[in-house]
Amino acid sequence: MIIIDEEHDGSYKQHDPAPRYHARDSAIMLAGLHKAKTILGSASPSIESYNNTTIGKYGLAELKERFGLVKLPEIVVANTREAYRKKLMVSLFTPELLNAIDEALSKNEQIILFQNRRGFSPYIECSECGWIPVCKQCAVNMTYHKTSAGWCVIIADIP
């Protein structure tokens, strides 16, 4: 069995350099070659995958509630601009995050940190005023992409 979690995520797509591929589609082909099953998991499936369920090519299993009735995680918004200004940041980590890590470790809990690596930088931000360039058509933050040739491209990070 091959499980593709968050199958809609654009990070599964290889745009450059060639050969271009989509890891989700490659996994489906690999499973077919080995007569295995593939599970595509997503709270917001790609249009292609959802369409494949409506035409009967894929099966559809919907979860109406979280497994084990687990509560959604608490979201804490941290003002990184203010923390940078006050020189409270430690590398990319806010004092709130470092405190939460210390608290979890003191209870012998585990910590997993995920970093979005799409593009060279997920966005460009003015260090003076905090302005971030956005797409004029959809208001999505632009992502900074740098090539080995030394030039860059800024494209909308469309989900």
Backbone bond lengths (Angstrom), bond angles and torsions (degrees), N, CA, C in turn:
res aa  C-N    CA-C-N  psi(-1)  N-CA   C-N-CA  omega(-1)  CA-C   N-CA-C  phi
1 M - - - 1.446 - - 1.524 108.35 -
2 I 1.322 115.82 139.06 1.461 122.26 174.44 1.525 107.61 -117.14
3 I 1.320 115.80 128.21 1.460 120.91 179.26 1.525 108.55 -113.18
4 I 1.323 116.26 124.05 1.463 122.63 175.79 1.528 106.55 -109.62
5 D 1.320 116.41 103.26 1.462 120.23 -179.77 1.521 108.94 -83.96
6 E 1.310 117.05 141.86 1.476 123.02 -177.30 1.525 109.82 54.71
7 E 1.318 115.57 52.06 1.465 122.41 -173.43 1.515 113.52 -58.27
8 H 1.315 117.87 -20.75 1.458 122.59 -178.74 1.532 112.27 -77.12
9 D 1.334 117.55 -14.28 1.463 122.34 -171.90 1.523 111.74 -62.63
10 G 1.304 116.03 131.05 1.468 121.66 -178.88 1.510 114.25 -66.65
11 S 1.320 118.11 -15.80 1.467 119.55 -179.28 1.528 111.96 -69.93
12 Y 1.342 118.15 -11.34 1.459 120.66 175.40 1.529 111.56 -78.02
13 K 1.325 117.75 -10.95 1.460 121.27 -177.89 1.523 111.27 -94.53
14 Q 1.333 115.92 133.57 1.462 122.03 174.59 1.521 107.03 -101.14
15 H 1.327 116.88 113.29 1.462 120.86 -178.96 1.524 111.49 -94.32
16 D 1.294 117.88 -49.47 1.459 123.03 -179.47 1.509 108.44 -142.42
17 P 1.282 119.36 147.30 1.454 128.61 -5.76 1.528 111.26 -80.01
18 A 1.304 115.37 173.15 1.462 120.78 177.36 1.525 108.46 -64.40
19 P 1.306 121.57 150.31 1.453 125.68 4.01 1.528 110.74 -80.60
20 R 1.310 115.29 143.17 1.458 121.40 178.66 1.525 109.10 -88.43
21 Y 1.324 116.28 138.36 1.459 119.32 -178.46 1.521 109.64 -154.20
22 H 1.323 115.54 168.19 1.450 121.95 173.51 1.526 106.20 -121.33
23 A 1.332 116.59 117.10 1.467 120.84 -175.58 1.522 111.65 -59.72
24 R 1.338 117.66 -32.12 1.467 120.44 178.03 1.529 109.49 -61.04
25 D 1.331 116.52 -48.69 1.465 120.71 -179.17 1.525 111.10 -67.16
26 S 1.337 116.91 -36.14 1.472 120.23 177.08 1.519 110.51 -64.18
27 A 1.332 117.25 -39.69 1.468 121.06 178.89 1.527 110.73 -64.84
28 I 1.329 116.51 -39.21 1.464 120.43 178.78 1.525 110.09 -64.16
29 M 1.327 116.71 -42.53 1.471 120.74 178.42 1.531 110.54 -65.23
30 L 1.343 116.98 -43.54 1.461 120.66 179.52 1.528 110.91 -61.13
31 A 1.323 116.32 -43.36 1.467 119.90 178.18 1.531 110.33 -61.81
32 G 1.337 116.58 -40.85 1.463 120.08 178.13 1.517 112.21 -61.72
33 L 1.329 116.85 -40.44 1.466 120.83 179.21 1.519 112.09 -63.49
34 H 1.336 116.34 -32.45 1.465 120.96 -177.57 1.528 112.96 -102.35
35 K 1.342 115.13 10.69 1.462 121.35 -179.29 1.533 111.45 53.79
36 A 1.335 114.97 40.35 1.463 121.97 179.10 1.525 109.12 -103.90
37 K 1.293 116.50 167.64 1.462 122.71 176.65 1.528 109.08 -95.72
38 T 1.333 115.18 153.35 1.459 121.52 176.45 1.520 108.05 -125.70
39 I 1.315 115.92 133.45 1.459 121.26 174.09 1.520 107.09 -113.20
40 L 1.338 115.63 123.71 1.456 121.63 175.94 1.525 106.60 -104.59
41 G 1.319 116.56 109.67 1.458 120.19 -177.56 1.520 111.19 -99.95
42 S 1.326 116.66 137.98 1.464 120.68 177.31 1.521 109.95 -173.69
43 A 1.333 115.47 140.04 1.460 119.50 171.48 1.521 109.70 -80.14
44 S 1.332 116.44 -19.56 1.473 121.74 178.71 1.529 107.90 -137.64
45 P 1.338 117.29 79.37 1.468 120.70 -173.85 1.521 112.97 -61.73
46 S 1.330 114.56 155.40 1.468 119.89 176.26 1.523 109.16 -63.25
47 I 1.300 116.03 156.96 1.470 121.11 179.42 1.522 109.99 -60.33
48 E 1.338 116.34 -40.32 1.469 120.21 -178.62 1.530 110.82 -62.49
49 S 1.334 115.98 -46.86 1.466 119.27 -178.16 1.520 111.21 -66.53
50 Y 1.319 117.08 -43.11 1.463 119.23 -179.90 1.531 110.55 -63.93
51 N 1.332 116.79 -41.41 1.463 120.07 177.45 1.526 110.36 -61.01
52 N 1.332 117.31 -39.68 1.463 120.11 178.78 1.521 111.85 -62.60
53 T 1.337 117.95 -26.63 1.472 119.03 175.58 1.522 110.93 -76.33
54 T 1.336 117.26 -34.68 1.475 119.63 -178.19 1.524 112.27 -72.36
55 I 1.348 116.90 -27.10 1.468 119.27 179.49 1.528 111.94 -94.85
56 G 1.348 116.55 1.89 1.460 119.98 175.79 1.513 115.20 86.90
57 K 1.324 118.41 3.54 1.463 120.40 178.84 1.531 110.64 -72.07
58 Y 1.344 117.09 -36.54 1.466 123.14 176.71 1.520 107.81 -116.69
59 G 1.319 115.75 152.35 1.453 120.67 170.77 1.533 108.84 -83.34
60 L 1.316 116.41 160.49 1.461 121.16 -179.54 1.522 109.49 -129.10
61 A 1.321 115.37 124.93 1.465 121.54 173.85 1.521 106.60 -123.31
62 E 1.336 115.87 120.74 1.462 120.11 -178.72 1.527 109.99 -105.09
63 L 1.316 115.35 136.51 1.459 121.55 174.65 1.518 106.85 -101.92
64 K 1.308 116.54 120.70 1.466 121.01 -177.14 1.528 112.38 -89.98
65 E 1.332 116.56 -11.89 1.467 120.34 178.17 1.523 108.49 -147.83
66 R 1.333 115.62 161.64 1.459 120.73 179.75 1.526 109.93 -69.72
67 F 1.330 116.83 144.16 1.457 122.32 -179.84 1.529 109.54 -57.74
68 G 1.319 116.03 132.36 1.454 121.01 178.55 1.516 113.81 65.59
69 L 1.343 116.39 16.11 1.463 122.38 -178.09 1.529 112.11 53.54
70 V 1.340 115.46 33.03 1.463 121.30 179.38 1.526 109.32 -64.58
71 K 1.332 116.10 137.84 1.460 120.59 179.32 1.525 110.15 -74.73
72 L 1.326 115.40 151.78 1.462 119.86 174.40 1.522 108.94 -63.59
73 P 1.328 117.32 148.75 1.466 118.99 -179.95 1.528 111.39 -67.86
74 E 1.315 115.24 153.01 1.456 120.81 176.04 1.526 108.19 -73.14
75 I 1.313 116.66 136.62 1.460 121.38 177.76 1.517 108.32 -107.73
76 V 1.328 115.37 125.02 1.455 121.22 178.87 1.521 107.69 -113.15
77 V 1.312 116.78 122.68 1.464 121.44 178.75 1.516 108.01 -92.94
78 A 1.329 116.56 124.70 1.460 121.75 -179.50 1.524 108.91 -114.47
79 N 1.299 116.71 137.08 1.467 122.69 179.43 1.524 108.52 -87.13
80 T 1.330 116.44 90.53 1.465 120.10 -177.79 1.521 112.05 -67.40
81 R 1.324 117.27 -33.79 1.464 119.93 179.48 1.531 110.27 -61.00
82 E 1.329 115.26 -44.16 1.469 120.20 178.87 1.532 110.82 -67.50
83 A 1.325 116.50 -39.67 1.466 120.20 178.84 1.521 111.02 -65.06
84 Y 1.352 117.54 -39.32 1.467 120.32 175.34 1.523 110.27 -62.87
85 R 1.335 115.71 -44.81 1.466 120.20 -178.34 1.530 111.21 -59.70
86 K 1.325 115.55 -39.86 1.472 120.50 -179.70 1.530 112.44 -85.74
87 K 1.361 116.17 3.28 1.469 123.08 -179.55 1.536 112.09 57.28
88 L 1.334 115.58 41.18 1.463 122.00 178.66 1.521 112.77 -97.69
89 M 1.336 116.87 -12.20 1.465 120.45 -177.69 1.526 109.68 -73.11
90 V 1.331 115.74 143.71 1.459 122.26 171.51 1.514 105.44 -116.14
91 S 1.329 116.50 101.66 1.464 123.02 -171.41 1.524 107.55 60.42
92 L 1.334 118.75 -117.39 1.465 121.89 179.16 1.526 112.50 -100.13
93 F 1.318 117.52 8.67 1.452 121.46 -171.26 1.525 111.99 -102.84
94 T 1.325 115.36 131.73 1.455 121.40 177.35 1.531 109.38 -81.48
95 P 1.327 116.85 159.57 1.472 118.96 175.58 1.531 112.08 -58.23
96 E 1.351 117.50 -35.55 1.467 120.67 179.30 1.526 110.92 -62.19
97 L 1.334 116.49 -43.52 1.464 119.94 180.00 1.523 110.70 -66.83
98 L 1.315 117.08 -44.49 1.461 120.09 179.90 1.531 111.38 -62.56
99 N 1.329 117.09 -38.76 1.468 120.38 176.85 1.522 111.09 -64.71
100 A 1.335 116.52 -41.78 1.470 120.16 179.08 1.530 110.78 -64.34
101 I 1.325 116.97 -38.86 1.474 120.86 177.46 1.521 110.03 -63.88
102 D 1.341 116.36 -48.10 1.467 120.26 179.28 1.522 111.72 -58.62
103 E 1.345 115.91 -42.77 1.465 120.99 -179.43 1.532 111.13 -62.77
104 A 1.344 116.27 -44.74 1.465 120.15 179.91 1.526 111.06 -65.33
105 L 1.312 116.96 -43.70 1.466 120.11 -179.19 1.525 111.51 -65.77
106 S 1.343 117.02 -34.19 1.468 119.85 178.63 1.530 110.95 -65.84
107 K 1.365 116.84 -22.16 1.465 121.50 177.25 1.528 111.51 -96.33
108 N 1.343 116.40 11.39 1.477 122.91 -176.83 1.516 112.56 59.88
109 E 1.333 117.27 29.96 1.461 121.92 175.35 1.522 109.42 -88.49
110 Q 1.330 115.69 165.86 1.457 120.82 179.67 1.518 110.55 -96.04
111 I 1.335 115.64 155.74 1.458 123.02 179.09 1.525 108.10 -125.47
112 I 1.321 116.51 133.27 1.463 121.60 171.29 1.520 106.87 -128.24
113 L 1.323 117.20 125.33 1.459 121.99 176.23 1.522 108.36 -112.22
114 F 1.322 116.71 128.75 1.460 122.19 178.21 1.523 108.37 -107.63
115 Q 1.325 116.18 140.11 1.462 120.55 177.63 1.523 109.03 -123.92
116 N 1.323 115.95 127.67 1.456 121.00 176.51 1.527 108.40 -73.17
117 R 1.310 117.32 121.24 1.462 120.20 -178.01 1.522 111.99 -113.47
118 R 1.301 119.32 23.87 1.458 120.61 177.34 1.514 108.29 -72.91
119 G 1.315 116.81 122.47 1.453 121.11 -179.14 1.518 111.17 79.19
120 F 1.337 116.02 175.55 1.459 121.96 177.03 1.513 109.45 -69.54
121 S 1.318 115.42 -36.64 1.454 122.06 178.31 1.527 107.07 -147.70
122 P 1.347 118.18 138.86 1.467 118.61 -177.40 1.525 113.08 -65.45
123 Y 1.326 117.50 -20.79 1.456 121.20 175.41 1.525 109.32 -167.62
124 I 1.306 115.45 165.79 1.459 121.96 173.77 1.522 105.85 -110.25
125 E 1.318 116.08 135.08 1.459 120.57 -178.18 1.516 109.40 -131.94
126 C 1.320 116.37 134.16 1.457 121.42 175.73 1.527 108.12 -67.33
127 S 1.330 116.93 124.57 1.465 120.10 -177.89 1.525 112.39 -71.79
128 E 1.336 117.31 -16.43 1.462 120.84 179.82 1.524 112.61 -85.16
129 C 1.341 116.23 -49.82 1.467 119.03 -172.69 1.524 114.06 -115.92
130 G 1.356 118.01 -9.85 1.456 120.84 179.47 1.517 114.97 84.56
131 W 1.370 118.18 7.05 1.463 121.08 -179.73 1.520 109.70 -64.24
132 I 1.338 116.30 137.02 1.460 123.32 177.97 1.527 107.75 -124.12
133 P 1.355 118.67 127.16 1.470 119.43 179.41 1.527 110.98 -65.52
134 V 1.328 115.23 138.00 1.463 120.95 179.40 1.522 109.39 -127.89
135 C 1.315 116.37 158.35 1.457 122.82 177.13 1.534 108.85 -66.45
136 K 1.313 116.52 131.55 1.467 120.60 -179.76 1.526 111.92 -70.91
137 Q 1.331 117.06 -20.58 1.461 120.55 -177.63 1.530 112.97 -87.62
138 C 1.374 116.41 -34.29 1.469 117.70 -173.35 1.522 114.19 -131.35
139 A 1.312 118.57 -1.57 1.472 124.32 177.78 1.533 113.66 65.22
140 V 1.351 117.97 22.42 1.460 121.75 176.24 1.520 108.24 -87.30
141 N 1.348 117.12 141.78 1.462 120.47 177.67 1.520 110.72 -57.38
142 M 1.322 116.31 142.47 1.462 121.18 176.70 1.529 109.37 -82.34
143 T 1.325 116.91 146.98 1.461 123.11 178.33 1.524 108.61 -108.68
144 Y 1.329 116.62 137.37 1.461 123.09 -177.88 1.524 109.09 -91.01
145 H 1.335 116.95 122.70 1.461 122.55 177.83 1.515 108.30 -118.18
146 K 1.318 117.21 130.55 1.461 123.18 -178.58 1.524 108.16 -116.30
147 T 1.324 117.25 137.46 1.461 120.36 179.82 1.514 109.97 -107.33
148 S 1.329 116.02 165.61 1.466 120.59 178.92 1.526 111.10 -66.70
149 A 1.338 117.67 -19.68 1.460 121.03 178.27 1.530 111.25 -75.98
150 G 1.337 117.15 -8.50 1.447 120.37 175.73 1.518 115.42 97.59
151 W 1.349 118.35 -5.84 1.459 118.98 178.30 1.510 108.86 -101.10
152 C 1.295 116.41 166.40 1.463 119.53 -176.38 1.513 110.93 -129.82
153 V 1.303 114.45 162.53 1.454 122.44 176.65 1.522 106.63 -132.14
154 I 1.304 117.25 137.65 1.457 120.86 175.03 1.513 106.32 -113.01
155 I 1.342 116.58 119.45 1.458 119.57 -179.08 1.522 109.43 -127.08
156 A 1.299 116.23 157.17 1.466 121.26 178.48 1.508 109.10 -68.31
157 D 1.325 116.37 135.37 1.456 123.07 178.30 1.520 108.27 -88.81
158 I 1.334 115.78 72.79 1.469 121.71 -174.89 1.526 108.87 -76.80
159 P 1.336 117.48 124.86 1.472 120.10 -178.46 1.514 111.52 -68.99
